[in-house]
Amino acid sequence: MRRPASAACCSTSLLLDIAPHLVRPLAFLFPVYRGARVPPWELRAGMWLYDLLAAFRNVRTHRWLHRKAVLRLEPGLREKELRGAALYYDAQTDDARLVIATMRSAARAGALVASYAEATNLIKPDGRICGATVRDQLTRQPHTVRALVVVNAAGPWVDEVRRLDDARAEPLLRRTKGTHVVVPRHRLGNSYAVTLTSPIDGRVMFVLPWGDQSYIGTTDTDQGGAPDDVRATGDDVVYLLRSANAFFPQARLAPGDVVSTWAGLRPLLAPAHSGAASEVSREHRVVDSPSGLITIAGGKLTTFRVMAQDVVDRAADRLHELDGRPRAPRPRTDRLALPGGEAADLEVLVEAARARGASETTARHLVASYGSESAGVLNLADRDRPLGQPIVLGRPEIWAEATYAVEREMALRLTDVLMRRLHLFHEDRHQASGAAPRVAERMAELLGWDGARAAEELEAYGQEVERSRAFLQEVARAGRP
Ligand SMILES: Cc1cc2nc3c(=O)[nH]c(=O)nc-3n(C[C@H](O)[C@H](O)[C@H](O)COP(=O)(O)OP(=O)(O)OC[C@H]3O[C@@H](n4cnc5c(N)ncnc54)[C@H](O)[C@@H]3O)c2cc1C
């Protein structure tokens, strides 16, 4: 999914360089109304601080806009009591594709990468961890992986993995749930990303453009239970729609307008004292257990490179202590483009895709998803013309992408392609249900599935679609927000 990622952070400006197709500058409007919880002077001071912290290296520095200028840019915003807005710049990313690009980059550098591989047990014959039992979630087969150093980077699940090491390990996290809802963009009519403070509880949230859709998020509520099945609730949907309606009164969004939802857990470090979920620190920590497990906990997507550096340094120190090997110099990954991130000028790529016969929207979509690798996707369509056709009529995604997802992007399941590589589940009102059987057929050819496996995949995807529809219908039945 797409996230705002603070450009005030040097990690973000670096990501804008090494993955310009996936991490993109985005203009935000932060409107201020009479009687707002954040008065204009405070917002202005905050904006200066924001630019200052980034040493004025933000995408652009902020500007203050008066009421009329705000309404010219974003006519759907509530006029009544509007005083002005801060126009500032941040970045937006496609987090699923950023993770895949990072893993592919690691694989190119020699890492062995395995998805659907769950650590179910840690091996410690003499009290020191020297590997793990890993279950292949697709075949259910267990495997033993031996290692001198074992790192636990399981995000919201780090405490569960720590308990494999020590059943009484203190929890490191306070997990909070965040939900987004996707609605048709024409209902809000927003062309900018809009930052707003919810009139319900004063929390800051965003309305962000996403192709033909906009997404509204996020909530921030404590989540005590198991992290495996985290979903949006009716209350989350109503809270988000009500908050957006207060700023875009013409939109009159109701649960029946929601195209899809998604929810996730923030793996935040547990604070010493209790407080509001949104006030919990976004810092990270590297923790060693007595048996040698190295855990990285907390942090944010924006800071993932700093987190990785800290944990790799710790692992290098451990290897040095174990057998005296020299610490390798840090590789210059800050200068290494992620796959697809080589091109500096994305417009040149869009033009190249157009010149090869892609429509404007498909060309833009391909470049935003694959960067310089969009040429590789179009090569597939050159070799087999039907692969240049849209997967869902009227949408920009083409059949070549399903092939590309399997051949180059490690997709192993139908949900990988339709939810995590192409996002059709979240962006298409019908969740690409009509195309799903043909995508499964294509994957069966590429991955050698038999009929039973293809049917299982379709069934699993169909269940996700059904669950989402049933939930949205139930919320819609409960009434307008
Ligand atoms: C709604 C929401 C909005 C957010 N917005 C922002 C934002 O705007 N900016 C920002 O910077 N950050 C944001 N974040 C935070 C950011 O997304 C997370 O901090 C980040 O994704 C965590 O990455 P991670 O690799 O630590 O965990 P994850 O991405 O969750 O990865 C952990 C992985 O470990 C795997 N795993 C778990 N248990 C095991 C096991 N036993 N064996 C093997 N693998 C296992 C999981 O399957 C998973 O793939 C947001 C988070 C949420 C939920």
The ligand as a Tripos MOL2 file, in Angstrom:
@<TRIPOS>MOLECULE
LIG
   53    58     1     0     0
SMALL
NO_CHARGES

@<TRIPOS>ATOM
      1 C1         -1.3830    1.6540    9.0350 C.3       1 LIG1
      2 C2          0.0800    1.8960    9.0870 C.ar      1 LIG1
      3 C3          0.5980    3.0820    8.5820 C.ar      1 LIG1
      4 C4          1.9520    3.3020    8.5990 C.ar      1 LIG1
      5 N1          2.4200    4.4600    8.0750 N.ar      1 LIG1
      6 C5          3.7440    4.6820    8.0390 C.ar      1 LIG1
      7 C6          4.2560    5.8760    7.4450 C.ar      1 LIG1
      8 O1          3.5170    6.7070    6.9530 O.2       1 LIG1
      9 N2          5.6000    6.0420    7.4220 N.ar      1 LIG1
     10 C7          6.4440    5.1270    7.9480 C.ar      1 LIG1
     11 O2          7.6440    5.3340    7.8850 O.2       1 LIG1
     12 N3          6.0040    3.9890    8.5420 N.ar      1 LIG1
     13 C8          4.6720    3.7590    8.5940 C.ar      1 LIG1
     14 N4          4.1840    2.6170    9.1840 N.ar      1 LIG1
     15 C9          5.1170    1.7150    9.8720 C.3       1 LIG1
     16 C10         5.8030    0.7470    8.9490 C.3       1 LIG1
     17 O3          4.9000    0.2330    7.9950 O.3       1 LIG1
     18 C11         6.3630   -0.3970    9.7660 C.3       1 LIG1
     19 O4          7.1780    0.1350   10.7760 O.3       1 LIG1
     20 C12         7.2080   -1.3200    8.9250 C.3       1 LIG1
     21 O5          6.4840   -1.8090    7.8280 O.3       1 LIG1
     22 C13         7.6810   -2.4860    9.7490 C.3       1 LIG1
     23 O6          8.5270   -3.2470    8.9570 O.3       1 LIG1
     24 P1          9.1310   -4.5800    9.5220 P.3       1 LIG1
     25 O7          9.9950   -5.1600    8.4460 O.co2     1 LIG1
     26 O8          9.7320   -4.3510   10.8620 O.co2     1 LIG1
     27 O9          7.8410   -5.4800    9.7460 O.3       1 LIG1
     28 P2          6.9250   -6.1610    8.6430 P.3       1 LIG1
     29 O10         6.8960   -5.3650    7.3900 O.co2     1 LIG1
     30 O11         5.6240   -6.4680    9.3070 O.co2     1 LIG1
     31 O12         7.7060   -7.4970    8.3370 O.3       1 LIG1
     32 C14         7.8300   -8.5200    9.2860 C.3       1 LIG1
     33 C15         7.8970   -9.8200    8.5280 C.3       1 LIG1
     34 O13         8.2380  -10.8590    9.4360 O.3       1 LIG1
     35 C16         7.5120  -12.0210    9.0360 C.3       1 LIG1
     36 N5          7.4320  -12.9700   10.1510 N.ar      1 LIG1
     37 C17         6.6990  -12.8840   11.2830 C.ar      1 LIG1
     38 N6          6.8810  -13.9670   12.0580 N.ar      1 LIG1
     39 C18         7.7670  -14.7610   11.4010 C.ar      1 LIG1
     40 C19         8.3480  -16.0350   11.6710 C.ar      1 LIG1
     41 N7          8.0700  -16.7160   12.7980 N.pl3     1 LIG1
     42 N8          9.1820  -16.5610   10.7420 N.ar      1 LIG1
     43 C20         9.4700  -15.8920    9.6030 C.ar      1 LIG1
     44 N9          8.9740  -14.6750    9.2870 N.ar      1 LIG1
     45 C21         8.1260  -14.1250   10.1860 C.ar      1 LIG1
     46 C22         6.1550  -11.4820    8.6180 C.3       1 LIG1
     47 O14         5.4770  -12.4060    7.7890 O.3       1 LIG1
     48 C23         6.5580  -10.2200    7.8840 C.3       1 LIG1
     49 O15         6.7670  -10.4700    6.5160 O.3       1 LIG1
     50 C24         2.8270    2.3480    9.1640 C.ar      1 LIG1
     51 C25         2.3150    1.1500    9.6680 C.ar      1 LIG1
     52 C26         0.9640    0.9280    9.6240 C.ar      1 LIG1
     53 C27         0.4230   -0.3760   10.1710 C.3       1 LIG1
@<TRIPOS>BOND
     1     1     2 1
     2     2     3 ar
     3     2    52 ar
     4     3     4 ar
     5     4     5 ar
     6     4    50 ar
     7     5     6 ar
     8     6     7 ar
     9     6    13 1
    10     7     8 2
    11     7     9 ar
    12     9    10 ar
    13    10    11 2
    14    10    12 ar
    15    12    13 ar
    16    13    14 ar
    17    14    15 1
    18    14    50 ar
    19    15    16 1
    20    16    17 1
    21    16    18 1
    22    18    19 1
    23    18    20 1
    24    20    21 1
    25    20    22 1
    26    22    23 1
    27    23    24 1
    28    24    25 2
    29    24    26 1
    30    24    27 1
    31    27    28 1
    32    28    29 2
    33    28    30 1
    34    28    31 1
    35    31    32 1
    36    32    33 1
    37    33    34 1
    38    33    48 1
    39    34    35 1
    40    35    36 1
    41    35    46 1
    42    36    37 ar
    43    36    45 ar
    44    37    38 ar
    45    38    39 ar
    46    39    40 ar
    47    39    45 ar
    48    40    41 1
    49    40    42 ar
    50    42    43 ar
    51    43    44 ar
    52    44    45 ar
    53    46    47 1
    54    46    48 1
    55    48    49 1
    56    50    51 ar
    57    51    52 ar
    58    52    53 1
@<TRIPOS>SUBSTRUCTURE
     1 LIG1         1 GROUP 0 **** ****
